[in-house]
Amino acid sequence: MGLDAVRGPASHERKAERLAGRHSVEVVTGADAVVERLNRLRSDAAREVCTMLTGRAMLTAGSEGGPGGRSAVSHRTVVERPSGPRRRGGGHVRVVERIPAELVIADRAVALLPLASGTEESAALVVHAGALLDSLVDLFEDIWHEGRPLPAEPYSAEPDATDLEILSLLLAGLTDASVAKQLGLGLRTVQRRVRGMMELAGVTTRLQLGWHAAEHGWTAQG
């Protein structure tokens, strides 16, 4: 038996691992960490940001030249059939019947996939160059070409200054109780305002609220 025959299986395994991008995926845990990574992914993009949104998740298209973004960066977003008011940004938005998973891809070089949306157990995969990223890009393109243009609809309201202060402190990692103490508000008032912002954004979790806030530039207001 030749040396190549002995080493063959191991060599093929190593090649398969490289092709699968075994070392090109990292896990980000915690709502704050996921939102921070999403913000960084978007702000670092130089050419294009592609996004897929399910149901009542972020409910918005990317905004070209928006807060923290670059005017040269284009945005393409595919969403599920609208279930409420949406405000379109400067990007291109299409709608489909069903999105298999939420996904954000920047410059076809890195992608972020949320794994869980609970306040305490939020997590996401960050996928770098490799076979998996290539597959995600292909998935986005397939769904994009299946979509129909989403018409612009009026957006009814924005959070007020107190809401934005609360949101900023929560995104900085403070608890509801700490936010209430710092702003001189009651705990129930803080929680009620957070629920109000979630309803305004059309989302169901605080992680999704963070995504929505980053997308709309709410954290840049004040």
Long-range contacts (C-beta under 8 A, 24 or more apart in sequence): 19-130, 19-131, 20-130, 20-131, 20-132, 21-127, 21-128, 21-129, 21-130, 21-131, 21-132, 21-133, 24-127, 24-128, 24-129, 24-130, 24-132, 24-133, 25-125, 25-126, 25-127, 25-128, 25-130, 25-132, 26-125, 26-126, 26-128, 27-115, 27-123, 27-124, 27-125, 27-126, 28-112, 28-123, 28-124, 28-125, 28-126, 29-121, 29-122, 29-123, 30-122, 30-123, 31-119, 31-120, 31-122, 31-206, 31-207, 31-210, 32-171, 32-173, 32-210, 34-112, 34-114, 34-122, 34-123, 34-124, 34-207, 34-210, 35-171, 35-207, 35-210, 35-211, 35-214, 37-112, 37-124, 37-126, 38-104, 38-112, 38-124, 38-210, 38-211, 38-214, 39-68, 39-214, 41-104, 41-106, 41-110, 41-112, 41-126, 42-68, 42-69, 42-104, 42-106, 42-214, 43-68, 43-69, 44-106, 45-69, 45-70, 45-73, 45-106, 45-107, 46-70, 46-72, 46-73, 46-107, 47-72, 47-73, 47-74, 47-107, 48-73, 48-74, 48-75, 48-76, 48-106, 48-107, 48-108, 49-73, 49-74, 49-75, 49-76, 49-91, 49-104, 49-105, 49-106, 49-107, 50-75, 50-76, 50-77, 50-103, 50-104, 50-105, 50-137, 50-140, 50-144, 51-75, 51-76, 51-77, 51-78, 51-103, 51-104, 51-105, 52-77, 52-78, 52-79, 52-99, 52-100, 52-101, 52-102, 52-103, 52-104, 52-140, 52-143, 53-77, 53-78, 53-79, 53-80, 53-99, 53-102, 54-80, 54-99, 54-101, 54-102, 55-80, 55-83, 55-99, 56-83, 56-84, 56-202, 56-203, 56-204, 56-208, 57-102, 57-203, 57-208, 57-211, 58-102, 58-203, 58-208, 58-211, 58-212, 58-215, 59-84, 59-86, 59-201, 59-202, 59-203, 59-212, 60-86, 60-87, 60-88, 60-89, 60-212, 60-215, 60-216, 61-86, 61-88, 61-89, 61-91, 61-92, 61-93, 61-150, 62-89, 62-90, 62-91, 62-215, 63-89, 63-90, 63-91, 63-215, 63-216, 63-217, 64-89, 64-90, 64-91, 65-90, 66-90, 66-215, 66-216, 66-217, 67-217, 67-219, 67-220, 68-214, 68-217, 68-220, 76-144, 78-140, 78-143, 78-144, 78-147, 79-150, 82-150, 82-153, 83-202, 84-202, 85-153, 85-154, 85-155, 85-156, 85-202, 86-150, 86-153, 86-155, 86-202, 87-152, 87-153, 87-154, 87-155, 87-216, 88-150, 88-152, 88-153, 89-215, 92-149, 93-149, 93-150, 94-144, 94-147, 94-148, 94-149, 94-150, 95-147, 95-148, 95-149, 95-150, 96-143, 96-146, 96-147, 96-148, 99-143, 100-139, 100-143, 103-136, 103-139, 103-140, 105-133, 105-136, 105-137, 105-140, 108-133, 108-137, 109-133, 111-136, 111-137, 114-207, 117-204, 117-205, 117-207, 117-208, 118-205, 118-207, 119-205, 119-206, 119-207, 122-205, 122-207, 157-200, 158-200, 158-218, 158-221, 159-196, 159-197, 159-200, 159-218, 161-222, 162-193, 163-193, 163-196, 163-197, 164-218, 164-219, 164-221, 164-222, 165-222, 166-190, 166-193, 166-194, 166-197, 167-194, 167-197, 167-209, 167-213, 167-218, 167-219, 168-219, 168-222, 170-194, 170-206, 171-210, 171-213, 171-219
